[in-house]
Amino acid sequence: MSVLYGYGDLISEEVETIDSDEEDEKRSSRNPDKSPFSIVWRDDLNNENIKISCSSLLITLGTNASAFAFTHVVCNYDLELIGYGTDEKMTDDGNIEKKSFDQIKMQQYATQSVDRIYRLPSSSFVLIQLNSSVTSDRIWPISEQILNKFNFLNLNISNPVYIIQSRLSMDYVTIAGELENKSNLFIRYIKSSIIPTDNKITQMLKPIEPPNAIRGLSAALFTKFHQGNIPVIVLVVYQRHSSVNADALKLLQGILDRTSTTLKPYIQLTEKTNKQLIRLASTQTSNMYS
């Protein structure tokens, strides 16, 4: 069963659509040699009674979203790695074959394999990067793992949770039933109903309109935050190709810079960021002629 949301505002307590058993079974399938995808917390934070303070939260899901987190946050700060996502093999005693946190930090950055949770030591800012495909049977456990681990402070309509997700523009259909494929890049939003309709984000962007929807992990997280009365905004980046797009990252930075006073200090356009964007742009150009 999959939960889908497709309105700019979520008004009802729950909106649910049940997909076919065949599609659900396909989404739930995984490598039998792998363990179920889950979050591994750092040893000193692993006790379920330990809560991590969080007063600003950015969650990035998908290739472009994860790349944005890397270029505009991770490469600019000495972030503290507090958790990571994994589906590593099970050991003979039934435990997950864990990697050390030093091993995870030393791994070369690759957008396609980033599942990490960071905290900025000097503040309560938390960044969650999840880019692996999470099967439908794991989206609720993962959402609960995330929400149960944090002690959320001062999250309100002026300081909502932001979730950024990447999708293909060919997946977006207009109300008239036409594919929104004439545009290479556009962003839509969905927000919890407690956020005012005259919010800055609503003045800049169009909402996600039915029959379009968020689904999977973003929908599950949206539901959990909504049920906990925590304001949340989901930004969906639609683009024609699935590869990382430097223009999309610049567009996201501009939107958050103008709409989120709490995230703005952490999302900086620095010299390091510019170098990464130039590298991405050159990679895109070379791919066009390869």
C-alpha positions as a Markdown table, in Angstrom:
| # | Residue | x | y | z |
|---|---|---|---|---|
| 1 | Met | 0.0 | 0.0 | 0.0 |
| 2 | Ser | 1.3 | 3.4 | -0.9 |
| 3 | Val | 0.3 | 6.8 | 0.3 |
| 4 | Leu | 0.2 | 9.6 | -2.2 |
| 5 | Tyr | -0.5 | 13.4 | -1.7 |
| 6 | Gly | -1.4 | 15.6 | -4.6 |
| 7 | Tyr | -2.6 | 18.9 | -3.3 |
| 8 | Gly | -0.8 | 22.2 | -2.5 |
| 9 | Asp | -2.4 | 22.1 | 0.9 |
| 10 | Leu | -3.0 | 19.0 | 2.9 |
| 11 | Ile | -6.4 | 19.6 | 4.6 |
| 12 | Ser | -7.8 | 16.2 | 5.5 |
| 13 | Glu | -6.1 | 14.1 | 8.2 |
| 14 | Glu | -5.2 | 11.4 | 5.7 |
| 15 | Val | -5.4 | 10.9 | 2.0 |
| 16 | Glu | -4.6 | 7.4 | 0.8 |
| 17 | Thr | -4.5 | 5.7 | -2.5 |
| 18 | Ile | -4.0 | 1.9 | -2.8 |
| 19 | Asp | -1.9 | 0.8 | -5.7 |
| 20 | Ser | -2.3 | -2.6 | -7.4 |
| 21 | Asp | -0.9 | -5.6 | -5.5 |
| 22 | Glu | 1.4 | -6.3 | -8.4 |
| 23 | Glu | 2.9 | -2.8 | -8.3 |
| 24 | Asp | 3.2 | -2.9 | -4.5 |
| 25 | Glu | 4.9 | -6.3 | -4.6 |
| 26 | Lys | 7.4 | -4.9 | -7.2 |
| 27 | Arg | 8.2 | -2.0 | -5.0 |
| 28 | Ser | 8.6 | -4.2 | -1.9 |
| 29 | Ser | 11.0 | -6.6 | -3.7 |
| 30 | Arg | 14.7 | -6.5 | -2.6 |
| 31 | Asn | 17.9 | -8.5 | -2.8 |
| 32 | Pro | 17.4 | -11.5 | -0.3 |
| 33 | Asp | 21.1 | -11.2 | 0.5 |
| 34 | Lys | 20.7 | -7.7 | 1.8 |
| 35 | Ser | 19.2 | -6.6 | 5.1 |
| 36 | Pro | 16.1 | -4.3 | 5.1 |
| 37 | Phe | 17.2 | -0.6 | 4.5 |
| 38 | Ser | 17.5 | 1.1 | 7.9 |
| 39 | Ile | 19.3 | 3.9 | 9.7 |
| 40 | Val | 22.4 | 3.2 | 11.7 |
| 41 | Trp | 23.0 | 5.8 | 14.4 |
| 42 | Arg | 26.5 | 6.6 | 15.8 |
| 43 | Asp | 27.4 | 4.4 | 18.8 |
| 44 | Asp | 27.1 | 7.2 | 21.4 |
| 45 | Leu | 23.6 | 8.1 | 20.0 |
| 46 | Asn | 22.3 | 4.6 | 19.4 |
| 47 | Asn | 20.4 | 4.2 | 22.7 |
| 48 | Glu | 16.7 | 4.7 | 21.9 |
| 49 | Asn | 16.4 | 7.0 | 25.0 |
| 50 | Ile | 18.8 | 9.5 | 23.5 |
| 51 | Lys | 17.1 | 12.2 | 21.5 |
| 52 | Ile | 19.0 | 14.6 | 19.2 |
| 53 | Ser | 18.0 | 18.2 | 19.4 |
| 54 | Cys | 16.9 | 19.6 | 16.1 |
| 55 | Ser | 15.7 | 23.2 | 15.5 |
| 56 | Ser | 16.2 | 23.3 | 11.7 |
| 57 | Leu | 15.7 | 20.3 | 9.4 |
| 58 | Leu | 16.4 | 19.8 | 5.7 |
| 59 | Ile | 15.7 | 16.4 | 4.1 |
| 60 | Thr | 16.9 | 15.7 | 0.6 |
| 61 | Leu | 15.6 | 12.7 | -1.4 |
| 62 | Gly | 16.9 | 11.8 | -4.9 |
| 63 | Thr | 19.8 | 12.7 | -7.1 |
| 64 | Asn | 19.4 | 16.4 | -7.6 |
| 65 | Ala | 18.2 | 17.0 | -4.0 |
| 66 | Ser | 21.2 | 15.1 | -2.6 |
| 67 | Ala | 23.6 | 17.0 | -4.9 |
| 68 | Phe | 22.1 | 20.3 | -3.7 |
| 69 | Ala | 22.8 | 19.3 | -0.1 |
| 70 | Phe | 26.3 | 18.4 | -1.0 |
| 71 | Thr | 27.2 | 21.6 | -3.0 |
| 72 | His | 25.4 | 24.1 | -0.8 |
| 73 | Val | 25.8 | 22.6 | 2.7 |
| 74 | Val | 28.1 | 19.6 | 3.1 |
| 75 | Cys | 31.1 | 21.1 | 1.2 |
| 76 | Asn | 30.9 | 24.4 | 3.2 |
| 77 | Tyr | 30.7 | 23.1 | 6.7 |
| 78 | Asp | 32.5 | 20.7 | 9.0 |
| 79 | Leu | 29.4 | 18.6 | 9.6 |
| 80 | Glu | 29.2 | 15.9 | 12.2 |
| 81 | Leu | 28.1 | 12.5 | 10.8 |
| 82 | Ile | 25.5 | 11.1 | 13.2 |
| 83 | Gly | 23.9 | 8.4 | 11.2 |
| 84 | Tyr | 23.7 | 6.7 | 7.8 |
| 85 | Gly | 21.3 | 4.5 | 5.8 |
| 86 | Thr | 22.3 | 1.0 | 4.8 |
| 87 | Asp | 21.1 | -2.3 | 3.5 |
| 88 | Glu | 24.4 | -4.2 | 4.1 |
| 89 | Lys | 24.5 | -7.9 | 4.3 |
| 90 | Met | 23.4 | -9.7 | 7.5 |
| 91 | Thr | 26.1 | -11.4 | 9.5 |
| 92 | Asp | 25.7 | -15.0 | 10.6 |
| 93 | Asp | 24.3 | -14.0 | 13.9 |
| 94 | Gly | 21.6 | -11.9 | 12.2 |
| 95 | Asn | 23.1 | -8.5 | 12.8 |
| 96 | Ile | 23.8 | -5.8 | 10.1 |
| 97 | Glu | 27.3 | -5.8 | 8.8 |
| 98 | Lys | 28.1 | -2.2 | 10.0 |
| 99 | Lys | 30.8 | 0.0 | 8.6 |
| 100 | Ser | 32.6 | 2.4 | 11.0 |
| 101 | Phe | 31.7 | 6.0 | 10.8 |
| 102 | Asp | 35.3 | 6.8 | 9.8 |
| 103 | Gln | 34.9 | 4.5 | 6.9 |
| 104 | Ile | 31.6 | 6.2 | 5.8 |
| 105 | Lys | 33.2 | 9.7 | 6.1 |
| 106 | Met | 36.2 | 8.6 | 4.1 |
| 107 | Gln | 34.1 | 7.3 | 1.2 |
| 108 | Gln | 34.4 | 9.4 | -1.9 |
| 109 | Tyr | 31.2 | 11.4 | -2.5 |
| 110 | Ala | 28.9 | 9.8 | -5.0 |
| 111 | Thr | 25.4 | 11.2 | -5.4 |
| 112 | Gln | 24.0 | 7.8 | -6.3 |
| 113 | Ser | 25.0 | 6.3 | -3.0 |
| 114 | Val | 24.5 | 9.0 | -0.4 |
| 115 | Asp | 22.5 | 8.0 | 2.6 |
| 116 | Arg | 23.8 | 10.1 | 5.5 |
| 117 | Ile | 22.5 | 12.2 | 8.4 |
| 118 | Tyr | 24.6 | 15.2 | 9.6 |
| 119 | Arg | 24.4 | 17.7 | 12.4 |
| 120 | Leu | 26.2 | 21.0 | 12.6 |
| 121 | Pro | 27.9 | 20.9 | 16.0 |
| 122 | Ser | 27.6 | 24.6 | 16.6 |
| 123 | Ser | 23.8 | 24.5 | 16.2 |
| 124 | Ser | 20.8 | 22.2 | 16.1 |
| 125 | Phe | 20.7 | 22.2 | 12.3 |
| 126 | Val | 20.2 | 18.6 | 10.9 |
| 127 | Leu | 20.7 | 17.5 | 7.3 |
| 128 | Ile | 19.3 | 14.2 | 6.1 |
| 129 | Gln | 20.5 | 12.9 | 2.7 |
| 130 | Leu | 18.7 | 9.8 | 1.4 |
| 131 | Asn | 19.2 | 8.7 | -2.1 |
| 132 | Ser | 18.8 | 5.0 | -2.1 |
| 133 | Ser | 15.5 | 3.4 | -3.4 |
| 134 | Val | 13.5 | 2.6 | -0.3 |
| 135 | Thr | 11.0 | -0.2 | -0.8 |
| 136 | Ser | 7.4 | 0.4 | 0.2 |
| 137 | Asp | 7.6 | -2.0 | 3.1 |
| 138 | Arg | 10.4 | 0.2 | 4.6 |
| 139 | Ile | 9.1 | 3.7 | 4.1 |
| 140 | Trp | 7.1 | 3.8 | 7.4 |
| 141 | Pro | 9.8 | 2.2 | 9.6 |
| 142 | Ile | 12.4 | 4.6 | 8.2 |
| 143 | Ser | 10.1 | 7.6 | 8.8 |
| 144 | Glu | 9.6 | 6.4 | 12.4 |
| 145 | Gln | 13.3 | 5.9 | 12.9 |
| 146 | Ile | 13.9 | 9.5 | 11.9 |
| 147 | Leu | 11.1 | 11.1 | 13.8 |
| 148 | Asn | 11.6 | 9.1 | 17.0 |
| 149 | Lys | 15.3 | 10.0 | 17.1 |
| 150 | Phe | 14.9 | 13.8 | 17.3 |
| 151 | Asn | 13.8 | 16.2 | 19.9 |
| 152 | Phe | 12.3 | 18.9 | 17.6 |
| 153 | Leu | 12.6 | 22.5 | 18.9 |
| 154 | Asn | 11.0 | 25.7 | 17.6 |
| 155 | Leu | 9.6 | 24.1 | 14.5 |
| 156 | Asn | 6.7 | 26.3 | 13.6 |
| 157 | Ile | 5.0 | 28.0 | 10.6 |
| 158 | Ser | 7.9 | 30.4 | 10.3 |
| 159 | Asn | 10.4 | 27.5 | 10.6 |
| 160 | Pro | 8.9 | 24.4 | 8.9 |
| 161 | Val | 10.7 | 21.2 | 7.9 |
| 162 | Tyr | 11.8 | 21.3 | 4.3 |
| 163 | Ile | 11.9 | 18.2 | 2.2 |
| 164 | Ile | 13.4 | 18.4 | -1.3 |
| 165 | Gln | 12.6 | 15.6 | -3.8 |
| 166 | Ser | 13.8 | 15.0 | -7.4 |
| 167 | Arg | 11.4 | 13.8 | -10.1 |
| 168 | Leu | 11.2 | 13.6 | -13.9 |
| 169 | Ser | 9.2 | 16.3 | -15.7 |
| 170 | Met | 7.5 | 13.6 | -17.8 |
| 171 | Asp | 5.9 | 12.4 | -14.6 |
| 172 | Tyr | 4.0 | 15.6 | -14.2 |
| 173 | Val | 0.6 | 16.0 | -15.8 |
| 174 | Thr | -1.4 | 19.2 | -16.0 |
| 175 | Ile | -5.1 | 19.5 | -15.0 |
| 176 | Ala | -5.9 | 19.5 | -18.7 |
| 177 | Gly | -4.3 | 16.1 | -18.9 |
| 178 | Glu | -1.2 | 17.2 | -20.9 |
| 179 | Leu | 2.3 | 16.2 | -20.0 |
| 180 | Glu | 4.3 | 19.1 | -18.5 |
| 181 | Asn | 7.2 | 18.1 | -20.7 |
| 182 | Lys | 7.7 | 21.3 | -22.5 |
| 183 | Ser | 9.7 | 22.7 | -19.6 |
| 184 | Asn | 13.2 | 21.3 | -18.9 |
| 185 | Leu | 13.0 | 22.4 | -15.2 |
| 186 | Phe | 10.3 | 23.5 | -12.8 |
| 187 | Ile | 9.6 | 23.2 | -9.1 |
| 188 | Arg | 6.2 | 22.6 | -7.4 |
| 189 | Tyr | 5.4 | 22.4 | -3.7 |
| 190 | Ile | 3.0 | 20.8 | -1.2 |
| 191 | Lys | 2.6 | 22.1 | 2.4 |
| 192 | Ser | 0.8 | 21.2 | 5.5 |
| 193 | Ser | -2.4 | 23.2 | 6.0 |
| 194 | Ile | -1.3 | 24.9 | 9.2 |
| 195 | Ile | 1.2 | 27.0 | 7.1 |
| 196 | Pro | -0.6 | 30.2 | 5.9 |
| 197 | Thr | -1.7 | 30.4 | 2.2 |
| 198 | Asp | 0.2 | 33.7 | 2.0 |
| 199 | Asn | 3.5 | 32.1 | 2.9 |
| 200 | Lys | 6.5 | 33.2 | 0.8 |
| 201 | Ile | 6.8 | 29.8 | -0.9 |
| 202 | Thr | 3.2 | 30.0 | -2.1 |
| 203 | Gln | 3.9 | 33.4 | -3.7 |
| 204 | Met | 6.9 | 32.1 | -5.6 |
| 205 | Leu | 5.8 | 28.6 | -6.7 |
| 206 | Lys | 2.8 | 26.8 | -8.0 |
| 207 | Pro | 1.4 | 23.9 | -5.9 |
| 208 | Ile | 1.4 | 20.3 | -7.0 |
| 209 | Glu | -2.0 | 19.8 | -8.6 |
| 210 | Pro | -3.9 | 16.5 | -8.9 |
| 211 | Pro | -3.6 | 14.0 | -10.4 |
| 212 | Asn | 0.1 | 14.6 | -9.5 |
| 213 | Ala | 1.3 | 13.4 | -6.1 |
| 214 | Ile | 4.2 | 12.9 | -3.8 |
| 215 | Arg | 4.7 | 9.3 | -2.9 |
| 216 | Gly | 7.0 | 6.9 | -1.2 |
| 217 | Leu | 9.3 | 8.2 | 1.5 |
| 218 | Ser | 8.5 | 11.8 | 1.0 |
| 219 | Ala | 4.8 | 11.1 | 1.5 |
| 220 | Ala | 5.4 | 8.9 | 4.5 |
| 221 | Leu | 7.6 | 11.6 | 6.1 |
| 222 | Phe | 5.0 | 14.3 | 5.2 |
| 223 | Thr | 2.3 | 12.2 | 6.9 |
| 224 | Lys | 4.4 | 11.7 | 10.1 |
| 225 | Phe | 5.2 | 15.4 | 10.4 |
| 226 | His | 1.6 | 16.3 | 9.7 |
| 227 | Gln | 0.3 | 13.9 | 12.4 |
| 228 | Gly | 2.8 | 15.4 | 14.8 |
| 229 | Asn | 1.5 | 18.9 | 14.1 |
| 230 | Ile | 5.0 | 19.8 | 12.7 |
| 231 | Pro | 4.8 | 22.2 | 9.7 |
| 232 | Val | 6.4 | 20.8 | 6.6 |
| 233 | Ile | 7.0 | 21.9 | 3.0 |
| 234 | Val | 7.9 | 19.5 | 0.2 |
| 235 | Leu | 9.6 | 21.0 | -2.8 |
| 236 | Val | 9.6 | 18.7 | -5.9 |
| 237 | Val | 12.2 | 19.4 | -8.6 |
| 238 | Tyr | 10.9 | 18.3 | -11.9 |
| 239 | Gln | 13.4 | 18.1 | -14.8 |
| 240 | Arg | 13.7 | 16.3 | -18.1 |
| 241 | His | 16.7 | 14.2 | -17.3 |
| 242 | Ser | 17.6 | 12.3 | -14.1 |
| 243 | Ser | 21.2 | 13.5 | -14.0 |
| 244 | Val | 22.3 | 16.2 | -11.7 |
| 245 | Asn | 21.5 | 19.7 | -13.1 |
| 246 | Ala | 23.5 | 22.7 | -11.9 |
| 247 | Asp | 20.7 | 25.0 | -12.9 |
| 248 | Ala | 18.3 | 23.1 | -10.7 |
| 249 | Leu | 20.7 | 23.5 | -7.7 |
| 250 | Lys | 21.0 | 27.3 | -8.3 |
| 251 | Leu | 17.2 | 27.6 | -8.6 |
| 252 | Leu | 16.7 | 25.7 | -5.3 |
| 253 | Gln | 19.3 | 28.0 | -3.6 |
| 254 | Gly | 17.5 | 31.1 | -4.8 |
| 255 | Ile | 14.1 | 29.8 | -3.6 |
| 256 | Leu | 15.3 | 28.8 | -0.1 |
| 257 | Asp | 17.3 | 32.0 | 0.2 |
| 258 | Arg | 14.2 | 34.1 | -0.3 |
| 259 | Thr | 11.7 | 31.9 | 1.6 |
| 260 | Ser | 13.5 | 30.4 | 4.6 |
| 261 | Thr | 15.1 | 32.6 | 7.1 |
| 262 | Thr | 16.1 | 29.6 | 9.3 |
| 263 | Leu | 17.8 | 27.6 | 6.5 |
| 264 | Lys | 19.3 | 30.6 | 4.8 |
| 265 | Pro | 22.4 | 30.8 | 7.0 |
| 266 | Tyr | 23.3 | 27.1 | 6.2 |
| 267 | Ile | 22.7 | 27.2 | 2.5 |
| 268 | Gln | 25.5 | 29.3 | 1.2 |
| 269 | Leu | 26.7 | 30.1 | -2.3 |
| 270 | Thr | 30.4 | 30.0 | -1.6 |
| 271 | Glu | 33.6 | 29.6 | -3.7 |
| 272 | Lys | 33.5 | 25.9 | -2.9 |
| 273 | Thr | 29.9 | 25.7 | -4.0 |
| 274 | Asn | 30.8 | 27.6 | -7.3 |
| 275 | Lys | 33.6 | 25.1 | -8.0 |
| 276 | Gln | 31.3 | 22.2 | -7.5 |
| 277 | Leu | 28.6 | 23.8 | -9.8 |
| 278 | Ile | 31.2 | 24.4 | -12.5 |
| 279 | Arg | 32.4 | 20.8 | -12.2 |
| 280 | Leu | 28.8 | 19.6 | -12.6 |
| 281 | Ala | 28.2 | 21.9 | -15.6 |
| 282 | Ser | 31.3 | 20.7 | -17.3 |
| 283 | Thr | 30.3 | 17.1 | -16.7 |
| 284 | Gln | 26.9 | 17.8 | -18.2 |
| 285 | Thr | 28.4 | 19.4 | -21.3 |
| 286 | Ser | 30.8 | 16.5 | -21.8 |
| 287 | Asn | 28.0 | 14.0 | -21.5 |
| 288 | Met | 26.0 | 15.8 | -24.2 |
| 289 | Tyr | 28.8 | 15.0 | -26.7 |
| 290 | Ser | 29.8 | 11.6 | -25.5 |
